[in-house]
Amino acid sequence: MRAVSEVAVFDAEAVIGAVPARTAIERTRLAFERHAGGEWSMPAKVYLDAPPAGDFRAMPARGDGIATLKWVTSFPHNPARGLPVVAGALLVSSAESGELLAIMDCAAITSLRTGAAAAVSAQLLAAEGASTVGLIGCGVNGAWAARCLVAAGFGPGVCADARPRVAEELAAELGWRVGSREEAAAQAVVATVTPGDEPVIKASDLAPGKHLAVLGADARGKAEVEREALVRCRLFCDEWEQASRGGELSGGVAGRVVSRPDVTEIGAVLLDRGEGRRSNEEVTLFDSTGLATQDLAIALAVLAEYREGRVDVPTVAL
Ligand SMILES: NC(=O)c1ccc[n+]([C@@H]2O[C@H](COP(=O)([O-])OP(=O)(O)OC[C@H]3O[C@@H](n4cnc5c(N)ncnc54)[C@H](O)[C@@H]3O)[C@@H](O)[C@H]2O)c1
């Protein structure tokens, strides 16, 4: 009997290097399907408030022979002190023996699956022929939303950010252009990835056929979309339980203008159990709160590459 496990440690570079955007999209799509089909399980995310700076989240999931636990932060104003908004670790264990197999940088896992979720939503819900992208909030996770949308064939796009340099850098990387919030919001597919302190999508932005992927509001009290705009959209989310409590939809739920029958889970659409876009005129809105099963999907992809010998990382004995 071994007294200790050899645990592989993946830093951000190893995670990003192991999972190209296209693979992240495929895996995240699979996560939505497995989750909706009940094959992968995921207890509710636990929030631990750390006022006034932010909060911690514990996110467990199990599927395809592994169990994962992500211990992750959202400290929205950390960039002002030179620290990331999202940080922490993801533990990967064998679901058969309980053995700890790996520790992975969770910011990289989060960015891949968050960006991929925006791309899956656009593949599934954007109007026919929609290609231009507006990105409002070009920080760490916004950048990955844009990269994944590009990998899914969308673009070119407009980058808008309260920090012009961040928008310029991303636009230069992608061959897009920098623009105002209004210009970004006018594109066919719009992803919002701001801290959710103030609305960045207004009712006046809702031209027919637009698809909105709203990713920034992933906890109580955050919102990126004006209430008046929210109620004019066909609403989709990653998971009703989570989104109704701590996502973009939660304000509408609390205000009794959004209820369960108004909202379709994206996994149900993927499994043909729910209706997607009904016309080219509808405005669709996907509320992403981020599922532990998506993290699991990316961890599986990293682990597969490692087991194939394509990723070289250190191990620690624990
Ligand atoms: N849905 C999910 O699964 C998920 C996953 C990860 C992060 N998030 C959330 O996304 C948000 C952003 O996270 P991040 O790690 O990318 O942070 P970040 O700080 O790296 O990026 C946020 C960007 O938004 C910009 N911004 C702020 N207010 C703005 C405004 N009014 N208009 C335009 N730009 C504005 C900032 O300048 C910054 O560049 C956070 O609220 C985080 O909790 C959600």
Ligand as a Chemical Component Dictionary entry (heavy atoms), coordinates in Angstrom:
data_LIG
# 
_chem_comp.id                   LIG 
_chem_comp.type                 NON-POLYMER 
_chem_comp.pdbx_formal_charge   0 
_chem_comp.three_letter_code    LIG 
# 
loop_
_chem_comp_atom.comp_id 
_chem_comp_atom.atom_id 
_chem_comp_atom.alt_atom_id 
_chem_comp_atom.type_symbol 
_chem_comp_atom.charge 
_chem_comp_atom.model_Cartn_x 
_chem_comp_atom.model_Cartn_y 
_chem_comp_atom.model_Cartn_z 
_chem_comp_atom.pdbx_ordinal 
LIG N1  N1  N 0  -19.888 33.409 -15.532 1  
LIG C1  C1  C 0  -18.775 32.833 -15.136 2  
LIG O1  O1  O 0  -18.654 31.631 -15.175 3  
LIG C2  C2  C 0  -17.630 33.682 -14.686 4  
LIG C3  C3  C 0  -16.342 33.129 -14.667 5  
LIG C4  C4  C 0  -15.269 33.940 -14.309 6  
LIG C5  C5  C 0  -15.489 35.252 -13.932 7  
LIG N2  N2  N 1  -16.762 35.747 -13.922 8  
LIG C6  C6  C 0  -17.028 37.128 -13.526 9  
LIG O2  O2  O 0  -16.674 37.951 -14.621 10 
LIG C7  C7  C 0  -16.318 39.229 -14.134 11 
LIG C8  C8  C 0  -14.981 39.653 -14.759 12 
LIG O3  O3  O 0  -13.955 38.766 -14.342 13 
LIG P1  P1  P 0  -12.460 38.911 -14.912 14 
LIG O4  O4  O 0  -11.667 37.868 -14.218 15 
LIG O5  O5  O -1 -12.475 38.935 -16.380 16 
LIG O6  O6  O 0  -12.084 40.361 -14.348 17 
LIG P2  P2  P 0  -11.074 41.446 -14.955 18 
LIG O7  O7  O 0  -10.906 42.484 -13.903 19 
LIG O8  O8  O 0  -9.889  40.765 -15.492 20 
LIG O9  O9  O 0  -11.910 42.079 -16.167 21 
LIG C9  C9  C 0  -13.031 42.911 -15.997 22 
LIG C10 C10 C 0  -12.905 44.034 -17.000 23 
LIG O10 O10 O 0  -14.102 44.788 -17.024 24 
LIG C11 C11 C 0  -13.733 46.154 -17.202 25 
LIG N3  N3  N 0  -14.851 46.974 -16.782 26 
LIG C12 C12 C 0  -15.273 47.246 -15.535 27 
LIG N4  N4  N 0  -16.398 47.997 -15.565 28 
LIG C13 C13 C 0  -16.678 48.211 -16.871 29 
LIG C14 C14 C 0  -17.692 48.893 -17.554 30 
LIG N5  N5  N 0  -18.672 49.514 -16.894 31 
LIG N6  N6  N 0  -17.653 48.917 -18.903 32 
LIG C15 C15 C 0  -16.669 48.313 -19.588 33 
LIG N7  N7  N 0  -15.684 47.626 -18.990 34 
LIG C16 C16 C 0  -15.687 47.563 -17.651 35 
LIG C17 C17 C 0  -12.478 46.316 -16.394 36 
LIG O11 O11 O 0  -11.719 47.447 -16.788 37 
LIG C18 C18 C 0  -11.765 44.999 -16.668 38 
LIG O12 O12 O 0  -10.882 45.075 -17.769 39 
LIG C19 C19 C 0  -16.293 39.130 -12.598 40 
LIG O13 O13 O 0  -17.509 39.620 -12.090 41 
LIG C20 C20 C 0  -16.206 37.638 -12.362 42 
LIG O14 O14 O 0  -16.742 37.257 -11.118 43 
LIG C21 C21 C 0  -17.824 34.994 -14.313 44 
# 
loop_
_chem_comp_bond.comp_id 
_chem_comp_bond.atom_id_1 
_chem_comp_bond.atom_id_2 
_chem_comp_bond.value_order 
_chem_comp_bond.pdbx_ordinal 
LIG N1  C1  SING 1  
LIG C1  O1  DOUB 2  
LIG C1  C2  SING 3  
LIG C2  C3  SING 4  
LIG C2  C21 DOUB 5  
LIG C3  C4  DOUB 6  
LIG C4  C5  SING 7  
LIG C5  N2  DOUB 8  
LIG N2  C6  SING 9  
LIG N2  C21 SING 10 
LIG C6  O2  SING 11 
LIG C6  C20 SING 12 
LIG O2  C7  SING 13 
LIG C7  C8  SING 14 
LIG C7  C19 SING 15 
LIG C8  O3  SING 16 
LIG O3  P1  SING 17 
LIG P1  O4  DOUB 18 
LIG P1  O5  SING 19 
LIG P1  O6  SING 20 
LIG O6  P2  SING 21 
LIG P2  O7  DOUB 22 
LIG P2  O8  SING 23 
LIG P2  O9  SING 24 
LIG O9  C9  SING 25 
LIG C9  C10 SING 26 
LIG C10 O10 SING 27 
LIG C10 C18 SING 28 
LIG O10 C11 SING 29 
LIG C11 N3  SING 30 
LIG C11 C17 SING 31 
LIG N3  C12 SING 32 
LIG N3  C16 SING 33 
LIG C12 N4  DOUB 34 
LIG N4  C13 SING 35 
LIG C13 C14 SING 36 
LIG C13 C16 DOUB 37 
LIG C14 N5  SING 38 
LIG C14 N6  DOUB 39 
LIG N6  C15 SING 40 
LIG C15 N7  DOUB 41 
LIG N7  C16 SING 42 
LIG C17 O11 SING 43 
LIG C17 C18 SING 44 
LIG C18 O12 SING 45 
LIG C19 O13 SING 46 
LIG C19 C20 SING 47 
LIG C20 O14 SING 48 
# 
